[in-house]
Every structure is written in structure tokens, then in C-alpha cells.
Amino acid sequence: MSRLPPQCGLVAAAVGCRSALRNLILTLVSIGGLVGNTSGCGDVNGGSAAFPGTVTYESPGGEYAFNLLEPPWRQVITTAEVTFVVPPKIVTLLPDEEGALYSLHIYRQNTDAASALQAEMQTHASAEQSKGPSTVASGTGSTGVEMSWKESASVYHRDAYINMGAGVSYRLHFSAAVPVGDDNMISQMIGSFRKGGQ
């Protein structure tokens, strides 16, 4: 009786199609690497111990930079401010904030981080606040303060104010439909926020 050749199915993959499976995995990894490198937002930061697999975004004027995972984060094209979102579908051609899972607005503040946070806290009822204020520091030397709060049953916010020099800070205003006070993805983005060119 002749022996049947192994089939390239799920069961046979373990016994006879290891090289085909390996080639498929290598192809997918290569495609993933090409997609990550064509984002146009910065270089892939895979060698960084703190933020592996992220890209570095640097503001057009070079004032600041930070690391983010792209996708799912995508920049929204606006003329007034810098905004990033996590759209409900990764394959969104022109993302906007409508239905976004997360959003990030970045604002320049003409004051230090602590003063900017204190001014913002005055606009919130104490019942809204859920965490903070607390200090923030990054491995790049940037320091600041942050807080998070619940605006409604389905809107949560987290603000980080990062010092960038004498009398200048940046506000990173995150919003989401889920609590973001302890969100590690957002913590990494805040922790990587720094002066441009570093």
C-alpha cells in the first residue's frame, strides 16, 4: 500500500508542511514590516526597550515628539490642531473623531504644567475626578502632571501636562468610551512625550 503525501491543512501542517507554514509566517512578518515602515510619520522604534514596535511622531515644527502604535492610532488631518484617533475600523481611509474608540488632542500651553492643570481642575466638579493629580516623568527627562475623570456614563478623559521649557507645556487630552486612568497604551504615549529632535 502506498503512503499518501501529507496534506497542507491544519492537521497536516504539524507533520508535513512546516516549511510552507514557516514561509507563510515569514511573508506575513515581511508585509507587516513594510506596512509599518510606510506610515510616513516616523521611523519604527522596534529597537527601543521602552516602546517596542511604535513609531515616533515629531510635530511639523519640531517642538515635540512622542511614540505611538500606528495603527491603530491615526492622525486626523486638521488645520487648527494636532489630533490622533483610534478609528472603529483600522482600514479607515480618512479617520475622524466620529465613533473613534480613543482620541488625543495636543495643545500648547503658555504656562508650566502644574499651573495649566490647576486651571483645568477648576472647570470640573470634584465628583467627576477619578484619579490625580499625580506627577509624570519620562525616561527622556520630561516632567509634568496628569489627572483623569469621567465626564458621563460613556465618556472618560485623561489629561497630561508636560513641561517643555520655561513657561511652556503641552496638554495631551485623551478621550475614550472606557476608563483611561490606568490605560498602559496611553501611559506609554505620555511617558514618551519629549522635545523634538531627541
Helices and strands as residue ranges (DSSP letters): G 12-14, H 18-37, E 55-58, E 64-68, E 74-76, E 82-86, E 102-109, H 113-121, E 129-137, E 143-152, E 155-165, E 168-176, H 184-192, E 194-195
